[in-house]
Amino acid sequence: MMWNIGAGSSSDAILRSMSMELVPACPQALTKEQEEIALDGHFGTVPKRLTAHPNVITVYRAFTAEVPLLPGAQEEYPDVLPARLNPQGLGSNRTLFLVMKK
């Protein structure tokens, strides 16, 4: 889960704002049920094969959804929670989730 502080809560705005995080994503990671998402050429093409690097992790799936209230969230990261979960929080209601290998 990535923190959405200023991108708004629409899926398009979130994906446009955080598109650089999706560079290692394969095209299938962003395929919707009926259409594909393409954002100004930032991603969506087959990535080039590069040698392994510990700071680059393949993204298998990316999606936007409502920010959940996970156990311990109020203590560990209260400032990035949306106002519906923490009245003093700065986060938006929706954010980007990335599915990667553990």
C-alpha distances in whole Angstrom, upper triangle without the diagonal:
4,7,9,12,15,14,15,14,16,14,17,16,12,13,16,15,12,14,15,12,13,16,16,15,18,20,19,15,16,19,19,21,24,23,21,19,21,20,23,23,20,19,20,23,24,22,25,26,25,26,23,22,19,17,16,14,15,12,14,12,10,10,9,10,11,8,10,12,11,14,15,12,16,17,14,12,14,15,11,12,13,17,17,16,17,20,20,16,15,12,13,13,10,7,6,4,6,9,11,14,14
4,6,9,12,11,13,13,15,13,15,14,10,11,14,12,9,12,12,9,11,15,15,15,18,20,20,16,16,19,20,23,25,24,22,19,20,18,21,21,18,18,20,23,23,22,25,26,25,26,23,21,19,16,16,15,16,13,15,13,11,11,10,11,12,10,12,14,14,17,16,14,16,17,15,12,14,13,10,11,13,17,18,16,17,20,19,15,13,10,11,12,10,6,6,6,8,11,13,16,16
4,6,9,10,11,12,14,14,16,14,10,12,14,11,10,13,14,12,14,17,19,18,22,23,23,19,19,22,22,25,27,26,24,21,22,20,22,23,20,20,22,25,26,25,28,29,28,29,26,24,22,19,19,18,19,17,19,17,14,13,11,12,12,9,12,13,14,17,16,12,14,16,13,10,11,10,6,8,10,13,15,14,14,16,15,11,10,7,8,10,9,6,8,9,11,15,16,20,19
4,6,6,8,8,11,11,13,10,8,11,12,9,9,13,14,13,15,18,20,19,22,23,23,19,18,21,21,24,26,24,23,19,20,18,20,22,19,20,22,25,27,26,28,30,29,31,29,26,25,21,21,20,21,18,20,18,14,13,10,11,11,9,13,14,16,19,19,15,16,18,16,13,13,11,8,9,9,12,14,14,14,16,15,11,9,6,6,8,7,5,7,10,13,17,19,22,22
4,6,8,10,13,14,15,12,10,13,14,11,11,15,16,15,18,20,22,22,25,26,26,23,22,25,24,27,29,27,26,22,23,20,22,24,21,22,25,28,30,28,31,33,32,33,31,29,27,23,23,23,24,21,24,21,18,17,14,14,13,12,15,16,18,20,20,16,16,18,16,13,12,10,7,9,9,11,14,14,14,14,13,9,6,5,6,10,10,9,11,14,17,20,22,25,25
4,6,9,11,13,13,10,9,12,12,9,11,14,15,15,18,20,23,22,26,26,27,23,22,25,24,27,28,26,25,21,21,18,20,22,20,21,24,27,29,28,31,33,32,34,32,30,29,25,25,25,25,23,25,22,19,17,15,16,15,14,18,19,21,24,23,19,20,22,20,16,16,13,11,12,11,13,16,17,16,16,15,12,8,7,7,11,11,10,12,16,18,22,24,27,28
4,7,8,9,9,6,5,9,8,6,8,11,13,14,15,18,21,20,23,22,23,20,18,21,21,24,25,23,21,17,18,15,17,19,17,18,21,24,26,26,29,31,31,32,31,29,28,24,24,23,23,20,22,20,16,15,12,13,14,14,17,20,21,25,24,21,22,24,22,18,18,16,13,14,12,15,17,18,18,19,18,15,11,9,8,10,9,9,10,14,16,20,22,26,27
4,6,9,9,6,7,10,11,9,11,14,17,17,18,21,23,22,25,24,25,22,19,22,20,23,24,22,21,18,19,17,19,21,20,21,23,26,29,28,31,34,34,36,34,32,31,28,27,26,26,23,24,21,17,15,12,12,12,13,16,19,21,24,24,21,21,24,23,19,18,16,13,13,11,13,14,16,17,17,17,14,11,9,6,8,8,9,11,15,18,21,24,28,29
4,6,9,7,7,10,12,11,12,15,18,17,18,21,23,22,24,23,23,20,18,20,18,21,22,20,20,17,19,17,20,22,20,21,22,26,28,28,32,34,34,36,34,32,31,28,27,26,25,22,23,19,16,13,9,9,9,10,14,17,19,23,23,20,21,24,23,19,18,17,14,13,10,13,13,15,16,17,18,15,12,10,6,6,5,7,10,13,17,20,23,26,27
4,5,5,6,9,10,11,12,14,17,17,17,20,22,20,22,21,21,18,16,17,15,18,18,17,17,14,16,14,17,20,19,19,20,23,26,26,30,32,33,35,34,32,32,29,27,26,25,21,22,18,15,12,9,10,11,13,16,19,22,25,26,23,24,27,26,22,22,20,17,17,14,16,16,18,20,21,21,18,16,13,10,9,7,9,11,14,17,20,23,27,28
4,6,5,6,9,10,11,12,15,15,14,17,19,17,18,17,17,15,12,13,12,15,16,14,13,11,13,12,15,17,16,16,16,20,23,23,27,29,30,32,31,30,29,26,24,23,21,18,18,15,11,8,6,8,10,13,16,19,21,25,26,23,25,27,26,23,23,22,18,17,16,18,18,20,22,23,23,20,18,15,11,11,8,8,8,11,14,17,20,23,25
4,5,5,6,8,10,10,14,14,14,16,19,17,18,16,17,15,12,14,13,16,16,14,12,9,10,9,12,14,14,14,15,18,21,22,25,28,29,31,31,30,29,26,24,23,22,18,19,16,13,11,9,12,14,16,20,23,25,28,29,26,28,30,28,25,25,24,20,20,18,21,21,23,25,25,26,22,20,17,14,14,11,11,11,14,15,18,21,25,27
4,6,5,6,8,10,13,14,14,17,19,18,20,19,20,17,15,17,16,19,20,17,16,12,13,10,13,15,14,15,17,20,23,23,27,29,29,32,31,29,29,26,24,23,22,19,21,18,14,12,10,13,14,16,19,22,24,28,28,24,26,28,26,23,23,21,18,18,16,19,20,21,23,23,23,20,17,14,12,13,10,10,10,14,16,19,22,26,27
4,6,5,6,8,11,11,12,15,17,16,18,17,18,15,13,16,15,19,20,18,16,12,13,11,14,16,14,14,16,20,22,22,25,27,27,29,28,27,26,23,21,20,20,16,18,15,11,10,8,10,12,13,16,19,21,24,25,21,23,25,23,20,20,19,15,16,15,18,18,19,21,22,21,18,15,12,10,11,8,7,7,10,12,16,19,22,24
4,6,5,5,9,9,9,12,14,12,15,14,15,12,10,13,13,17,17,15,13,9,10,8,11,12,10,11,12,16,18,18,22,24,24,27,26,24,24,21,19,18,17,14,15,13,9,9,8,12,14,15,19,22,23,26,27,24,26,28,25,22,23,22,18,19,18,21,22,23,24,25,25,21,19,16,14,14,11,9,7,10,11,15,17,21,23
4,6,5,9,10,10,12,15,14,16,15,17,15,12,15,16,19,20,17,14,11,10,7,9,11,9,11,13,16,19,19,22,24,25,27,27,25,25,22,20,20,19,16,18,16,13,12,12,15,17,18,22,25,26,29,29,26,28,30,27,24,25,23,20,21,20,23,24,25,26,27,26,23,19,17,15,16,14,12,11,14,15,18,20,24,26
4,6,8,9,11,13,16,15,18,18,20,17,15,18,19,22,23,20,18,14,13,10,12,13,11,13,15,18,21,20,23,25,25,27,26,25,24,21,19,19,19,17,19,17,14,13,12,15,17,17,20,23,24,27,27,24,25,27,25,21,22,20,16,18,18,20,22,23,23,24,23,20,16,14,13,15,13,11,10,13,14,18,20,23,25
4,6,6,7,10,12,12,15,16,17,14,13,16,17,21,22,20,17,14,13,11,13,13,10,11,14,17,19,18,21,23,22,24,23,21,21,17,16,16,16,13,16,14,11,11,11,14,16,16,19,22,22,25,25,22,24,26,23,20,21,19,16,18,18,21,22,22,23,25,24,20,17,14,14,15,13,10,8,11,11,15,16,20,21
4,5,5,7,10,10,13,13,15,12,11,14,16,20,21,18,15,11,10,8,9,10,7,7,10,13,15,14,17,20,20,22,21,20,20,17,15,15,14,12,15,13,10,12,12,16,18,19,22,25,25,28,28,25,28,29,26,23,25,23,20,21,21,25,26,26,27,28,27,24,21,18,17,18,15,12,10,12,12,15,16,19,21
4,5,6,9,10,13,14,17,14,14,17,19,23,24,21,18,14,13,10,11,11,7,8,12,14,15,13,16,18,17,20,19,17,18,14,12,13,13,12,15,15,12,14,15,19,21,21,24,26,26,29,29,26,28,29,26,23,25,23,20,22,23,26,28,27,28,30,28,25,22,19,19,21,18,15,12,14,12,15,16,19,21
4,6,8,8,12,14,15,12,13,16,18,22,23,21,18,15,14,13,14,14,10,10,13,15,16,14,16,18,17,19,17,16,15,12,10,10,11,9,12,12,10,12,13,16,19,18,21,23,23,26,25,23,26,26,23,21,23,22,18,20,21,25,26,25,26,28,27,23,21,18,18,19,16,13,10,11,9,12,12,15,17
4,5,5,9,10,12,9,9,13,15,19,20,18,14,12,11,11,13,11,8,7,9,11,12,11,14,16,16,18,17,16,16,13,11,10,9,7,10,9,8,11,13,16,19,19,21,24,24,27,27,25,28,29,25,23,25,24,21,22,23,27,27,27,28,30,29,25,23,20,19,20,17,14,10,11,8,11,11,14,17
4,5,8,10,13,11,11,15,18,21,22,19,16,14,12,11,12,10,7,6,8,9,10,8,11,13,13,15,15,14,15,13,10,10,9,8,11,12,11,14,16,20,23,23,25,28,27,30,30,28,31,32,28,26,29,27,24,26,26,30,31,30,31,34,32,29,26,23,23,24,21,17,14,14,12,13,13,16,18
4,7,10,12,10,12,15,18,21,23,20,17,15,14,14,16,13,10,8,10,10,9,7,9,10,11,13,12,12,13,11,7,7,5,6,9,11,11,14,17,20,23,23,25,28,27,29,30,28,31,31,28,26,29,28,25,26,28,31,32,31,32,35,34,30,28,25,25,25,22,18,15,14,11,12,10,12,15
4,6,8,6,8,11,14,17,19,17,13,12,12,13,15,13,10,7,8,9,9,8,11,12,13,16,15,15,16,14,10,9,6,5,6,7,8,12,15,18,21,21,23,26,26,28,29,27,30,31,28,26,29,28,25,26,27,30,31,30,32,34,33,29,27,24,23,24,20,17,13,12,9,10,10,12,15
4,5,5,8,10,13,16,17,15,12,12,12,13,16,13,12,8,7,7,6,7,10,12,14,16,16,17,18,17,13,11,8,7,7,8,10,13,16,20,23,24,26,29,28,31,32,30,34,35,31,30,32,32,28,29,29,33,33,33,35,37,37,33,31,27,26,26,22,20,16,15,12,12,11,13,17
4,5,6,7,11,13,14,12,8,9,9,11,14,11,11,7,4,6,6,9,12,14,17,20,19,20,22,20,17,15,12,10,9,9,10,13,16,19,23,24,26,30,29,32,34,32,35,36,33,31,33,33,29,30,30,33,33,33,35,37,37,33,31,28,26,26,22,20,16,16,14,14,14,17,20
4,5,5,9,11,12,11,8,10,11,14,17,15,15,11,8,10,10,12,15,16,19,21,21,22,23,21,18,16,12,10,8,7,9,12,15,18,22,23,25,28,28,31,33,31,34,35,33,31,33,33,29,29,29,33,32,32,34,37,37,33,31,28,26,25,21,19,16,15,13,12,13,15,19
4,6,9,11,14,12,10,10,11,13,16,15,14,10,9,11,11,12,16,17,19,21,20,20,20,19,16,13,10,7,5,4,6,8,12,15,19,20,21,25,24,27,29,27,30,32,29,27,29,29,25,25,26,29,29,29,31,33,33,30,28,24,23,22,18,16,12,11,9,9,10,13,16
4,6,10,11,9,7,6,8,10,14,13,12,9,8,11,12,14,17,19,21,23,22,23,23,21,18,16,13,10,9,6,6,7,10,14,17,19,21,25,25,28,30,27,30,32,30,27,29,29,25,25,25,28,28,28,30,32,32,29,27,23,21,20,17,15,12,11,10,11,13,16,19
4,7,8,6,5,6,9,12,15,15,15,12,9,12,13,15,19,21,23,26,25,26,26,25,21,19,16,13,11,9,9,9,12,15,19,21,23,27,27,30,32,30,33,35,33,30,32,32,28,27,27,30,30,30,32,34,35,31,30,26,24,22,19,17,15,14,13,14,16,19,22
4,6,5,6,7,11,14,17,17,17,15,12,15,17,19,23,25,27,29,28,29,29,27,24,22,19,15,13,10,10,9,11,14,17,20,22,25,26,29,32,29,32,35,32,30,31,31,27,27,26,29,28,28,31,33,34,30,29,25,22,21,17,17,15,14,15,15,18,21,24
4,6,8,11,14,17,20,20,21,18,16,18,19,22,25,27,29,32,31,32,32,30,27,24,21,18,16,13,13,12,14,15,19,22,23,27,27,31,33,31,34,36,35,33,34,34,30,29,28,31,29,30,33,35,36,33,31,28,25,23,20,19,18,17,17,17,20,23,25
4,7,10,13,17,19,20,21,19,16,18,20,23,26,28,31,33,33,34,34,32,29,27,24,21,18,16,16,14,16,18,21,24,26,30,30,34,36,34,37,39,38,35,36,36,32,31,30,32,31,32,35,37,38,35,33,29,26,25,21,21,20,20,20,20,23,26,29
4,7,10,13,16,16,17,15,12,15,17,20,23,26,28,31,31,32,32,30,27,25,22,19,17,15,14,14,15,18,21,24,26,30,31,34,36,34,37,39,37,35,35,35,31,30,29,32,31,32,35,36,37,34,32,28,25,24,21,20,18,19,19,20,22,25,28
4,6,10,13,13,14,11,9,11,14,16,20,22,25,28,27,28,29,27,24,22,19,16,15,13,12,12,14,17,21,23,26,29,30,34,35,33,36,38,35,33,34,33,30,29,28,31,31,32,34,36,36,33,31,27,24,24,20,19,17,17,17,18,20,23,26
4,7,10,10,11,9,8,11,14,16,19,22,24,27,27,27,27,25,22,21,18,15,15,12,11,11,12,16,19,21,24,28,28,32,34,31,33,35,33,30,32,30,27,27,26,29,29,30,32,33,33,30,28,24,22,21,18,16,14,15,15,17,19,22,25
4,6,7,8,7,6,9,13,14,18,21,22,26,26,26,27,24,21,20,18,16,16,14,13,13,15,18,22,24,27,30,31,34,35,32,35,37,34,31,33,31,28,28,27,30,31,32,33,35,35,31,28,25,23,23,20,18,16,17,17,18,20,23,26
4,6,6,7,8,11,14,15,18,21,23,26,26,25,26,23,21,20,19,16,17,16,13,14,15,18,21,23,26,29,30,34,34,31,34,35,33,30,31,29,26,26,26,29,29,30,32,33,32,29,26,23,21,22,19,17,15,17,17,19,21,24,27
4,6,8,9,11,15,16,18,22,23,26,27,26,27,24,22,22,20,19,20,19,17,18,18,22,25,26,29,33,33,37,37,34,36,38,35,32,33,31,28,29,28,31,32,33,34,35,34,31,28,25,24,25,22,20,18,20,20,22,23,27,29
4,5,7,8,12,12,15,18,19,23,24,23,25,22,20,20,18,17,18,18,16,18,19,23,26,27,30,34,34,37,38,35,37,39,36,33,35,33,29,31,30,33,34,35,36,37,36,33,30,27,26,27,23,21,19,20,19,21,22,25,28
4,7,9,12,11,14,17,18,21,21,20,22,19,16,17,16,14,16,16,14,16,17,21,24,25,28,31,31,34,35,32,34,35,32,30,31,30,26,28,28,31,32,32,33,35,34,30,27,24,23,25,21,19,16,18,16,19,19,22,25
4,6,8,8,12,15,16,19,19,19,21,18,15,15,13,12,13,13,12,14,16,20,23,24,27,30,30,33,34,31,34,35,32,30,32,30,27,28,28,31,32,32,34,35,35,31,28,25,24,25,21,19,15,16,14,16,16,19,22
4,7,8,12,15,17,20,20,21,22,20,17,16,13,12,12,12,12,14,17,20,24,25,28,31,31,34,35,33,36,37,34,32,34,32,29,30,30,33,33,33,35,37,37,33,30,27,25,26,22,20,17,17,15,16,17,19,23
4,6,9,12,15,18,19,20,22,21,17,17,14,13,14,14,15,17,20,24,27,28,31,34,34,37,38,36,39,40,37,34,37,35,32,33,33,36,37,37,39,40,40,36,34,30,29,29,26,23,20,20,18,18,18,20,24
4,7,9,12,15,16,18,20,19,15,15,12,12,13,14,15,19,22,25,29,30,32,35,34,37,38,36,39,40,37,35,37,37,33,34,35,38,38,38,40,42,41,38,35,32,31,31,27,25,21,21,18,18,17,19,22
4,6,9,12,13,14,17,16,12,12,10,11,12,14,16,19,22,25,29,29,31,34,33,36,36,35,38,38,35,33,36,35,31,33,34,37,38,37,39,41,40,36,34,31,30,31,27,24,21,20,17,17,16,17,20
4,6,10,12,14,17,16,13,14,12,14,15,18,19,23,26,29,32,32,34,37,36,38,39,37,40,41,37,36,38,37,34,36,37,40,41,41,42,44,43,39,37,34,33,34,31,27,24,23,20,20,18,19,22
4,7,9,11,15,15,12,13,11,14,15,18,20,24,27,30,33,33,35,37,36,38,39,37,41,41,37,36,39,38,35,37,38,42,42,41,43,45,44,40,38,35,35,36,32,29,25,24,20,20,17,17,21
4,6,8,12,12,10,12,11,15,17,20,21,25,28,31,34,33,35,37,35,37,38,36,39,39,35,34,38,37,34,36,37,41,42,41,42,44,43,39,37,35,35,36,32,29,25,24,21,20,17,17,20
4,6,10,12,10,12,12,16,18,21,23,27,29,32,35,34,35,37,35,37,37,36,39,39,35,34,38,37,35,37,38,42,43,42,42,45,44,40,38,36,36,37,34,30,27,25,22,21,18,17,19
4,7,9,8,9,10,14,16,19,21,25,28,30,33,32,33,34,32,34,34,33,36,36,32,31,35,35,32,34,36,40,41,39,40,42,41,37,36,33,34,35,32,28,25,23,19,18,15,14,16
4,6,6,8,11,14,17,20,21,24,27,29,31,30,31,33,31,32,32,31,34,33,29,29,32,32,29,31,34,37,39,37,37,40,38,35,33,31,32,33,30,27,23,22,18,18,15,14,15
4,6,7,11,14,17,19,20,23,25,28,30,28,29,30,28,29,28,27,31,30,26,26,29,29,27,29,32,35,36,34,35,37,36,32,31,29,30,31,29,25,22,20,17,17,13,12,13
4,6,10,12,16,18,18,21,23,25,27,25,27,28,26,28,27,26,29,28,24,23,27,26,24,26,29,32,34,32,32,35,33,29,28,26,27,28,26,22,19,18,15,16,13,13,13
4,7,9,13,15,15,19,21,24,26,25,26,28,26,28,28,26,30,29,26,25,28,27,24,27,29,32,33,32,32,35,34,30,28,26,26,28,25,21,18,16,13,13,11,11,13
4,6,9,12,13,16,19,21,24,23,24,26,24,26,26,25,28,28,24,24,27,27,24,25,27,31,32,30,31,34,33,29,28,25,25,26,23,19,16,14,10,10,7,8,10
4,6,9,11,15,18,20,23,23,24,26,25,27,28,26,30,30,27,25,29,28,25,26,28,32,32,31,32,35,34,30,29,26,26,26,23,19,16,13,10,9,6,7,11
4,6,7,11,14,17,20,19,21,23,22,25,26,24,28,28,25,24,26,26,23,24,25,29,29,28,29,32,32,28,26,23,23,23,19,16,12,10,6,6,5,8,11
4,7,10,14,16,20,20,21,24,22,25,27,25,29,30,27,26,28,28,25,25,26,30,30,29,31,33,33,29,28,25,24,23,20,17,13,11,8,6,6,8,11
4,7,10,13,16,17,18,21,21,24,25,23,27,28,26,24,26,26,23,23,23,27,27,26,28,31,31,27,26,22,21,20,16,14,11,8,6,5,7,10,13
4,7,10,14,14,16,19,19,23,24,22,25,26,24,22,24,24,20,20,20,24,24,23,25,28,28,24,22,19,17,17,13,11,7,6,5,6,9,13,15
4,7,10,12,14,17,18,21,23,21,23,26,23,21,22,22,19,18,18,21,21,21,23,25,26,22,21,17,15,14,10,8,6,5,7,9,12,16,18
4,7,9,12,15,16,20,22,19,21,24,22,19,20,20,16,15,15,18,17,18,20,22,23,19,18,14,12,10,6,5,5,6,9,11,15,18,20
4,6,9,12,14,18,19,17,19,22,20,18,18,19,15,14,13,16,15,15,18,20,21,18,17,13,11,8,5,6,7,7,11,13,17,20,21
4,6,10,12,16,17,14,16,19,19,16,16,16,13,11,10,12,11,11,14,16,18,15,15,11,9,6,4,6,9,10,14,16,19,22,22
4,7,9,13,14,11,13,16,15,12,12,13,10,8,8,11,10,9,12,14,15,12,12,9,8,6,5,6,9,9,13,15,18,21,21
4,6,9,11,9,11,14,14,12,12,14,12,9,10,12,10,9,12,15,16,13,15,12,11,9,9,10,12,11,14,16,19,21,20
4,7,8,6,8,11,11,11,10,13,11,8,10,12,10,7,10,13,15,12,14,12,13,11,12,13,15,14,17,18,21,23,22
4,6,5,8,11,10,10,11,14,13,10,13,15,14,10,12,16,17,15,17,15,15,14,14,14,15,14,16,17,19,21,19
4,6,8,9,9,11,12,15,15,13,15,17,16,12,14,17,18,16,19,17,19,17,18,18,19,17,19,20,21,22,20
4,6,5,6,8,9,13,13,12,15,17,16,12,13,16,16,15,17,16,19,18,19,18,20,18,20,21,22,23,21
4,5,5,5,6,10,9,8,11,13,13,10,10,14,13,11,14,13,15,14,16,15,17,16,18,20,21,23,21
4,6,6,5,9,10,8,11,12,12,8,8,11,11,10,13,13,15,15,17,17,19,19,22,23,25,27,25
4,6,6,10,11,11,14,15,16,12,11,14,13,12,15,15,18,18,20,20,21,21,23,24,25,27,24
4,6,9,10,10,14,16,17,13,12,16,14,12,14,14,17,18,19,18,19,18,20,21,22,23,21
4,6,6,7,11,13,14,11,10,13,12,9,11,10,14,15,16,15,16,16,18,20,21,23,22
4,6,6,9,10,12,9,7,10,8,6,9,9,13,14,15,15,18,18,21,23,24,27,25
4,6,8,9,12,10,8,9,7,5,6,7,11,13,15,14,17,18,21,24,25,27,26
4,6,9,11,10,9,11,9,6,5,5,8,10,12,11,13,15,17,20,22,24,24
4,7,8,6,6,9,8,5,6,5,7,8,10,10,13,14,18,20,22,25,24
4,5,6,6,8,8,5,6,4,5,5,8,10,14,15,19,22,24,27,27
4,5,5,4,6,5,7,7,8,8,12,14,17,19,23,25,28,31,30
4,6,6,9,8,10,10,9,8,11,14,17,19,23,25,28,31,30
4,7,9,8,10,10,10,9,12,14,17,18,21,24,26,29,28
4,5,5,9,9,11,11,14,16,19,20,23,26,28,30,29
4,6,9,10,12,12,16,18,21,23,26,29,31,34,33
4,7,9,12,13,17,18,21,23,26,29,31,33,32
4,6,9,10,13,14,17,19,22,25,27,30,29
4,7,10,12,12,16,18,21,24,26,29,28
4,7,8,9,12,14,17,21,23,26,26
4,6,7,11,13,17,20,23,26,26
4,7,11,13,17,19,22,26,26
4,7,10,13,16,19,23,23
4,7,10,13,16,20,20
4,7,10,13,17,18
4,7,10,13,14
4,6,10,12
4,7,9
4,6
4
